[in-house]
Amino acid sequence: LGFSLNWVGPGTCDVSGLGRNFVSRQLLTAQGWDEAKSIVAQKHAAGHNYQLLDFAHRRISNFEVAHDKVSEKVIDQAFFHANQYQTLEVPGQITGNSSLHRLARARQLPVPRT
């Protein structure tokens, strides 16, 4: 089991949720896919983007979290993520020019075949 992380900004903070670094540390203790998913789905103070990788069962999912909302996208084809929400509707999210430009460029490129 592995994971990677990306910053995303929901625009507001809810102090009753966990900080992303606390959630990331909990992920290090996950014994399996379902436990990792439940850790990611905890209420966040702000938000974060996680990619879970299950090497034994050859699966990957991308999770976007904002406070108590979670979106899971099963990755079964090429997928690119920059530092903004793409699968979860988050009003007032913080976006940057760098992310907007990277997403626009990724859309122009041909779909990878390997």
C-alpha positions as CSV (number, residue, x, y, z in Angstrom):
1,L,0.0,0.0,0.0
2,G,1.3,3.4,-0.9
3,F,0.1,7.0,-1.2
4,S,1.1,10.4,-2.6
5,L,-0.2,13.8,-1.8
6,N,-1.1,17.1,-3.4
7,W,-2.1,20.4,-1.8
8,V,-5.6,21.8,-2.7
9,G,-7.2,24.8,-1.1
10,P,-10.9,24.8,-0.2
11,G,-10.8,28.5,0.7
12,T,-12.1,28.1,4.3
13,C,-11.0,26.3,7.4
14,D,-13.1,24.2,9.9
15,V,-11.2,23.8,13.1
16,S,-13.2,20.8,14.1
17,G,-11.4,18.8,11.4
18,L,-7.9,17.3,11.2
19,G,-5.0,18.9,9.5
20,R,-3.7,17.2,6.4
21,N,-0.4,16.3,8.0
22,F,-2.1,14.4,10.8
23,V,-4.2,12.5,8.2
24,S,-1.0,11.7,6.3
25,R,0.7,10.3,9.4
26,Q,-2.3,8.1,10.1
27,L,-2.1,6.7,6.5
28,L,1.4,5.4,7.4
29,T,-0.3,3.0,9.9
30,A,-3.0,1.7,7.5
31,Q,-3.1,-2.1,7.2
32,G,-5.1,-2.2,4.0
33,W,-7.1,-0.4,1.3
34,D,-10.3,0.0,3.3
35,E,-8.6,1.3,6.3
36,A,-6.6,3.8,4.2
37,K,-9.9,5.0,2.6
38,S,-11.5,5.5,6.0
39,I,-8.5,7.5,7.1
40,V,-8.6,9.7,4.0
41,A,-12.4,10.2,4.5
42,Q,-12.0,11.8,8.0
43,K,-13.2,15.3,8.4
44,H,-10.4,17.7,7.4
45,A,-9.8,21.2,8.7
46,A,-9.2,22.3,5.1
47,G,-8.7,19.8,2.4
48,H,-6.2,17.7,0.5
49,N,-5.7,15.4,-2.5
50,Y,-4.5,11.8,-2.0
51,Q,-3.6,9.1,-4.3
52,L,-3.9,5.6,-2.8
53,L,-2.0,2.8,-4.5
54,D,-2.7,-0.9,-3.8
55,F,0.3,-2.8,-5.3
56,A,-1.1,-6.3,-4.3
57,H,-4.4,-5.8,-6.1
58,R,-3.1,-3.4,-8.8
59,R,-5.5,-0.5,-8.2
60,I,-5.1,3.3,-7.8
61,S,-7.7,5.9,-6.7
62,N,-7.5,9.6,-6.5
63,F,-9.3,11.2,-3.5
64,E,-10.2,14.9,-3.1
65,V,-11.2,16.0,0.4
66,A,-12.7,19.3,1.5
67,H,-13.9,19.4,5.2
68,D,-16.4,16.5,5.4
69,K,-16.8,16.0,1.6
70,V,-14.8,13.3,-0.2
71,S,-14.6,12.3,-3.9
72,E,-13.0,9.1,-5.1
73,K,-12.0,8.6,-8.7
74,V,-10.8,5.2,-9.6
75,I,-7.8,5.5,-11.9
76,D,-8.2,3.2,-14.9
77,Q,-6.7,5.4,-17.6
78,A,-4.3,8.4,-17.7
79,F,-5.1,11.0,-15.2
80,F,-3.4,14.3,-14.3
81,H,-3.9,16.3,-11.2
82,A,-2.7,19.8,-10.3
83,N,-3.3,21.7,-7.2
84,Q,-7.0,22.4,-7.6
85,Y,-10.1,20.4,-7.1
86,Q,-11.2,18.6,-10.3
87,T,-13.7,15.9,-9.1
88,L,-15.2,17.6,-6.0
89,E,-17.3,20.7,-6.2
90,V,-15.7,23.2,-3.8
91,P,-17.1,26.8,-3.9
92,G,-14.4,29.4,-3.2
93,Q,-11.5,27.0,-3.8
94,I,-8.0,28.6,-4.1
95,T,-6.5,28.3,-7.5
96,G,-3.3,29.5,-9.0
97,N,-2.1,30.3,-12.4
98,S,0.5,27.5,-12.3
99,S,-2.2,24.9,-11.8
100,L,-4.5,26.4,-14.4
101,H,-1.6,26.4,-17.0
102,R,-0.5,22.8,-16.2
103,L,-4.1,21.5,-16.5
104,A,-4.6,23.4,-19.8
105,R,-1.3,22.0,-21.2
106,A,-2.2,18.4,-20.0
107,R,-5.5,18.7,-22.0
108,Q,-3.5,19.5,-25.1
109,L,-1.2,16.5,-25.0
110,P,-2.1,13.1,-26.5
111,V,-3.3,10.5,-24.2
112,P,-0.4,8.2,-23.1
113,R,-0.6,4.7,-24.4
114,T,1.7,3.1,-21.8
